[in-house]
Amino acid sequence: MKINHFLGFLPFILALNLCAQSSIKGEIIDSSNAEKIVPNAVLITNQQRYFFSDNQGKFSIELRKGEIIDKVVSRGYKPLMSFDAFSVLKMTPAKADNLERVSRHKIDSIVRHQVISSHFSFKSLSRTSISNAVPDFILRKAAEVRLTTQEGFQENLKAVSVNGLEEVVPKLVNKDVYSFDWFQSYIEIFDYRFVSPFHSLDTPLYEFYSLYETPEVKILSFRPLKKGFLRSFQGLVIIDKSTSKFKKLQVVLDGEFKLNLVTDYDSVTGLPKKTEAFIYPGTGGTKLSFFGGGMAFGRIQKKNPEGNDAQLTHQQVYYDVVTGDSISPYPKPFTKIYEPKPGEIPEEYWSDFEFAFIADQKETSEQLEAYIQEENIGKKVNRISAFDQGYYPISIFDVDLTRLFKFNNYEGLRLGAGVITNESFSEHYRLGGFAAYGFKDERWKYGFNGGLLLNPDTSTWFNAFYDNDIEEVGMNNFLTDQRVYSLFEPRLVNITFFYKYETYGLSLQHNFTPQLMTEFKVDKSSISQTQQYAFLKDGILYEDYDLTTATFGLRWTPNYTYSKVGKRVYVNDKSSPEISAQVSQSFDGVMEGDFSFTKLSAKVEYEIPHSWGSLSSIELGGDIGFGDIPLTHSFHAFPNSPNKPNVLSRFSVAGVKSFETMFFNEFFSTKLATLHLKHKLAAFQLSNTIQPELIFISRHAIGDFDNPGQHQNISFNSLSKGYNEAGFELNKLFFGFGLSFAYRYGAYHLPKLEDNVSLKFTFYLKL
């Protein structure tokens, strides 16, 4: 009976034995220098399977029954074909590198034919964990993905969760560990841009060599052409010779942070099948965190990573692939879409998938629950997310951080507060207001507003507002300029010439697409002066006057991508150009309006990134007005030189897009064109915390002023001869502070040399 039982189980025992696997782990080092590791070595088995050593020279392999390591090859080393122990493999440097170089043309041909179609749909699961000194951060995402020529890569996220957190903030939806497409010119790793080995740039930046070849596969090794090229990778790629497609790709990075990423590709579709990525602290200088700020939860690296042994592990799979031209993009033109579910995603949801890695393998620990509660992590995450937009949430209100503190020459110190209701109050309408007090002019400013959300998909809001405040003379604000948030507004400190206004009106905001936003506003304003200025019309002097105005503005960002989280739309990724245009018409006699005039404005901003981390930027702007335009509503070129006698007395704060040598109130225009050119070099890595940036700047303006005789009790120049200045900034020398120098030349060069010179400090703070 026992023998029969044994014979019955024998087939199962044999099957288990045949399928048995053995694990081997080790590291590969240079035989001539035990401290020198060998990354990107290829371990080849007798069953023609291929494994890589990572960026630390380590490997971990599951061998099948009867499978052994047959050979180890690496660029710059002799092949290793005998093994005493796998814990440490020593490779001997080769005297000469006789590898065959692969042409850039060949690489480009493979990349062009990597995918069989331009239309795909598939599903994705990812799990990102971060281990450091606090309980583990675990982020999981489940998504349905479409890849089309019309909209590119789109994710419809079905579930997003972080262990211990009940709510999902937009940052968790938008943040990607790495770029999906490695075949574009630039890819991003945790918001840091790198040149892809398979870029389409004109300049060759990588070299490829054939490392190993069989009738079935060809293994290529690649590295940057120039040493010290920090924003680049080294790696390996396995090419399937029967299809001329990637089978497997490894990239490693050992610099500001360390990265090891391996992707397996489907031999038929050419799409990724699975990716595993590891990120560790490196030499420092960059922050790597899901939330930023001072939070350790979700953080891999601080600027100074000493003593930080954190590790990020990211696993992702793509499955259920469908291909064909019949696949259309999602009807909503967003890169990411997430309709949040109430409460935390239950663990059972993740356990239902057939992929074992996605399940947590354990319930949320008591330690994590205690940490989340004690450190108030949930509220901190929400506050950091709101803080990025310039708000601080308190209950149903978001406090407007831009209104807390300001300083200028008219109001002196201005203290204030502004609030707007958030989604905790209502998802369908909002209420807001502000109040501020100037200690020099001893006057309160205040305003109220309300909005009704008509269509969340197009961010269509109907708004009503009332403001009683001051504005700079000659300022021309674009309605659709996105909120630019800064704790400190540099140029505002030096402004001297304001007017007072009391305005009420209605506006309609609507996005035809996420990339094309528009706003239409009608308002009635009562204007009064802070200086002895008067406008002459038909023999009558107007110091105070009323304006009835209609304004339409649009902003087009064709290369921006957007995400929709709940009922709100957020910017997912910014890429130039940015194009804004606006038309404004003031009506004489309508609702007691005193003047009739028209204003047209447009501007284009374009950035050109370069492979070495430098950046060139161009901003071209134009304004024109005609009719009875008072000086308050004319144009200026953003002057930023205080009206003081010498260079040191004018030492102040440089603006972001201003003419540093142009004196305040020196020029006004009814026709104006400006050009700003900047070239920023890659940051100088003096230390992890001191990384100054050198920017070369050239600014130009030309304009004219119609009917200057209408403007009484004031004198100013036009820009008809063309204004020029050049200079440089050395930014972020210490705690965000730097220095700015500019020189005024050309037709408006002043007789006294020091009047043409600007020396200021700069302040750039990124939280």
Order of alpha helices (4+ residues) and beta strands (2+ residues): alpha-beta-beta-beta-beta-beta-beta-beta-beta-alpha-beta-beta-beta-alpha-beta-beta-beta-beta-beta-beta-beta-beta-beta-beta-beta-beta-alpha-alpha-alpha-beta-beta-beta-beta-beta-beta-beta-beta-beta-beta-beta-beta-beta-beta-beta-beta-beta-beta-beta-beta-beta-beta-beta-beta-beta
